[in-house]
Amino acid sequence: MKEESFINQNYFQGKITDISDGGVKIEFFGRLGSIRIPKRMLISKEEPKIGSEVGFMMTYPEVLE
């Protein structure tokens, strides 16, 4: 029998530390690491800048098998 799983969204904040042609690198506050995402996933009225603070919802990864 498979265990029931639920979605637990958490709000994370961080700062843009690197910008490339196709993406940005975000360092999480609180020593939680970093993530690289494509620019098309970033919602902003202006072009992203190094040092800009960002916030987003994310769930923790779950091992399925």
C-alpha positions as CSV (number, residue, x, y, z in Angstrom):
1,M,0.0,0.0,0.0
2,K,1.4,3.4,-1.0
3,E,1.7,6.1,1.6
4,E,-0.4,9.2,1.2
5,S,1.7,12.2,0.4
6,F,0.7,15.8,0.7
7,I,2.0,19.0,-0.8
8,N,3.7,21.3,1.7
9,Q,4.6,24.6,0.1
10,N,7.2,26.9,1.8
11,Y,8.0,30.5,1.1
12,F,11.7,31.1,0.4
13,Q,13.6,34.3,-0.1
14,G,17.0,35.0,-1.6
15,K,19.2,37.3,-3.6
16,I,20.2,37.1,-7.3
17,T,24.0,36.5,-7.4
18,D,24.7,35.7,-11.0
19,I,23.0,36.4,-14.4
20,S,23.8,34.6,-17.6
21,D,22.3,34.9,-21.1
22,G,19.5,32.4,-20.3
23,G,19.2,32.3,-16.5
24,V,19.8,33.6,-13.0
25,K,21.4,32.1,-9.9
26,I,19.6,32.7,-6.6
27,E,21.3,32.3,-3.2
28,F,18.8,31.5,-0.5
29,F,18.8,33.4,2.8
30,G,19.6,31.3,5.9
31,R,22.5,29.3,4.3
32,L,20.0,27.0,2.5
33,G,22.1,26.9,-0.8
34,S,21.3,28.1,-4.2
35,I,19.3,27.4,-7.3
36,R,19.7,28.3,-11.0
37,I,16.5,29.0,-13.0
38,P,15.8,30.1,-16.6
39,K,15.0,33.8,-17.0
40,R,11.7,32.9,-18.5
41,M,10.6,31.6,-15.0
42,L,11.4,34.9,-13.3
43,I,8.4,37.3,-12.9
44,S,9.6,40.9,-13.1
45,K,8.7,44.2,-14.7
46,E,12.3,45.1,-15.2
47,E,15.4,43.2,-16.3
48,P,16.9,41.2,-13.3
49,K,19.9,42.8,-11.5
50,I,22.5,41.2,-9.3
51,G,21.6,42.0,-5.7
52,S,17.8,42.0,-6.3
53,E,15.9,40.2,-3.6
54,V,13.4,37.5,-4.7
55,G,10.7,35.4,-3.0
56,F,8.9,32.3,-4.2
57,M,7.0,29.2,-3.1
58,M,8.6,25.8,-3.4
59,T,8.1,22.4,-2.0
60,Y,10.9,20.1,-0.8
61,P,12.0,17.3,-3.2
62,E,10.5,13.9,-2.5
63,V,12.2,10.6,-3.5
64,L,9.6,8.6,-5.3
65,E,11.4,5.2,-5.9
